[in-house]
């Protein structure tokens, strides 16, 4: 390309026990270039970037930045060399403010007021320029997943990095926010920024990258200029064969299994509560919930899943008020959940796969007797999920934190579906997953729908909502739109609702 190389990874090999995560991987990044790094979940992409960023120490190989070999296993050396990384899984301190997280390591925590004011102004300027809205004074622990992702991106940009690693940066952004971010990244690239872009969204790869590098099972299996390829060819290179999205056949919905009538909840911190929300979940129907992150999705998910109660309105399950309402009560009513954050609320990191598989059913007759857990049955149950849902792992005794995001999600999916639920709360079910895993999760959700389950699909990916949903609602600042049948609304029309404009224009009947 005629530009100087700013980064060289030479023969990087990284093992975790018997698992070879990276096998002699080499790549070069040039100044002002965007390389897209593709591969299935577990292909070794994040591991390779963690070696580059100094969070892992390679067993073999070296990392050069601007011609200088970086000290292995030293994130400070990477930062000092101008490398920044936006992690797929957040590395933020919940008890600190947005501003404190962004400036951590750049200025003292207890700075004079003028320093803090300068830092705040710079954060707000970056947030405005990159269309990443944040409140610098908000505690990170009160933020939604989408808002935390914005903080992660700003944290890297604040440091004036020369090489930026973006690990699934758009997983929680709307299409409009993606366009704004891409426009700014392109401008930054023309000014010399170099980017390694990890994404499973092939249309994003085609839109932003100059070159594509593909990993499979830890090895580099392909490298090609973006202009010389297309999404179908990239998919085949990633998966070894084309991956086909499941077909959504029309169905006739059954009875209402859950109904919310004028339900309102309390606003907590920056997260808006629900405002007189009415919603029906019907058997054999996927109800999609679209919206910009942080507009009440979490509140609605918490109500449906028994995590919180409401201050006004009513909720009925199978036509009756549930009485007490807690996660245990929700499970007893046949409600299963795929949580928004598989790390924070979906699994326990240091539990193995067996323990995580039975988290929500350990007290049933099959696994518990006289207060003691039947480990043999629990292990057999976990093994069955691992086999049926293709969870790629060394075994059921593996700590779940060692799995890739996709394999972790498959275990959660198996745990949910094997319980034969009547209502499924699928909250961001494919966030950060590769094409094959996305299609697999979608096919399983559709199979559950076809078997008579009511599915509430909450996603900030409008393409996913429109592809799977039989009826679509939009949520904005805790308000819920009417339901729109499949194909009734175009993406721009839904985008207007997502921006809140239609809520201000249309008067609703109670």
Secondary structure, 3 states (H helix, E strand, C coil): CCCCEEEEEEEEEEEECCEEEEEEEEEEEECCCEEEEECCCCCCHHHHHHHHCCCCCCCEEEEEECCEECCCCCHHHHHHCCEEEECCCCCCCCCCEHHHHHHECCECCCCCHHHHHHHHHHHHHHHHHCCCCCCCCCEHHHCCHHHHHHHHHHHHHCCCCCEEEEECCCCCCCHHHHHHHHHHHHHHHHCCCEEEEECCCHHHHHHHCCEEEEEECCEEEEEEEHHHCCHHHHHHHHHCCCCCCCCCCCCCCCCEEEEEEEEECCCECCECCCCCEEEEEECCEEEEEECCCCCCHHHHHHHHCCCCCCCEEEEEECCEECCCCCHHHHHHCCEEEECCCHHHHHCCCCCEHHHHHCCCCCCCCCCEECCEECHHHHHHHHHHHHHHCCCCCCCCCCEHHHCCHHHHHHHHHHHHHCCCCCEEEEECCCCCCCHHHHHHHHHHHHHHHHCCCEEEEECCCHHHHHHHCCEEEEEECCEECCCEECCCCCHHHHHHHHCCHHHHHCCCCC
